[in-house]
Amino acid sequence: ACCSLADELFSSVEQLLVSRKKQQKKDPQKKPMFDAIVIELSGVADPQAIESNWNQAAQRKLTPVTSWTYIDRVVTLVDACTFGSDWMTVDLAGDRWKNVDDCGGIRKVTELLAEQVEAAQLVVLNKMDLATKQEAQVATAVAQGLNPKATVETVEFGKIAPELILGETVFPKAPEKEETKKSKEN
């Protein structure tokens, strides 16, 4: 999804949910809805703009899908090998990547990176196995500097526990046992 296609995003999610509901009517054993829907934004999208559009549509009751769903979290995936050099570039997104639409093509790469990291509750630094020690340190420092409130996870080959991505809404924490509670109190 991209920031300029908000209407398409609303209708795509709505179609997905309506389709699932129809399947459930045919087969009542199926769950009525999804536990979560993961939306991958384009590399030039601004997650804050997407989230703001979604929340405004929900407040104004502009589309039914926003009354059925909500944005729980933003996860930003960062390439640990290139993040530091991309952070220092003066390139425009449109100069670097073909087929960039008008919402991001005239923007600086560093602007886009900053927006995406700043919007995240979770920053995933990927390709740590390929990054040099310096690249890993720079990527970690820049990500933490841009968003000190975010959780930063370092991963290799994109391997990450689903509960870190989907959160407690889908993977609730198990209740603590009495012995554990008592030992914490003492």
Secondary structure, DSSP 4 states (H G I P E B T S, - for coil): --GGGHHHHHHHHHHHHHHHHHHHHH-TTS-SS-S----PPPTT--HHHHHHHHHHHHHHT-STHHHH------EEEEETTTHHHHHT---BHHHHSTT--TTTTTSBHHHHHHHHHHH-SEEEEE-TTTS-HHHHHHHHHHHHHH-TTSEEEE-STT---HHHHH-TTTSPPPPPPHHHHHHHH-
